[in-house]
């Protein structure tokens, strides 16, 4: 069973402002679903997205170090 998070919960989880969360939703930068007028986030998808994002950032950082 999926656990749904609200925009406010994701904002606190990521330590990111609510306007940034809404902007990311609009730009489709963060996985989300809409239920009526509500924007919700599936916890497993957010965790997977965080892992992929962190891995990409680490690889980018390592690549920059190798180029220096």
Buried (B, 14 or more C-beta within 10 A) or exposed (E): EEEEBEBEBBBEBBEBEEEEBBEBBEEEEBBBEEEEEEBBBBBEBBEEBEEEEEEEEEEEEEEEEEEE
